[in-house]
């Protein structure tokens, strides 16, 4: 799995997870469990999330996330 994107908020992370599931992209949202326990600006190092995807799906994931990356 390779890192692709770090969501800026919990709501953005939820949309990204739904998008990955809708297109059957194998993924892992690293840090997702901790950030749901302690939402908000606790510490970027503690509640930061990173989307990891299977390397074979990296290009597809980048294309799906392009609107988020351009914002």
HELIX and SHEET records of a PDB file:
HELIX    1   1 UNK A   10  UNK A   22  1                                  13    
HELIX    2   2 UNK A   32  UNK A   37  1                                   6    
HELIX    3   3 UNK A   44  UNK A   47  1                                   4    
HELIX    4   4 UNK A   55  UNK A   57  5                                   3    
HELIX    5   5 UNK A   58  UNK A   70  1                                  13    
SHEET    1   A 3 UNK A   2  UNK A   5  0                                        
SHEET    2   A 3 UNK A  50  UNK A  53 -1                                        
SHEET    3   A 3 UNK A  27  UNK A  30 -1                                        
END                                                                             
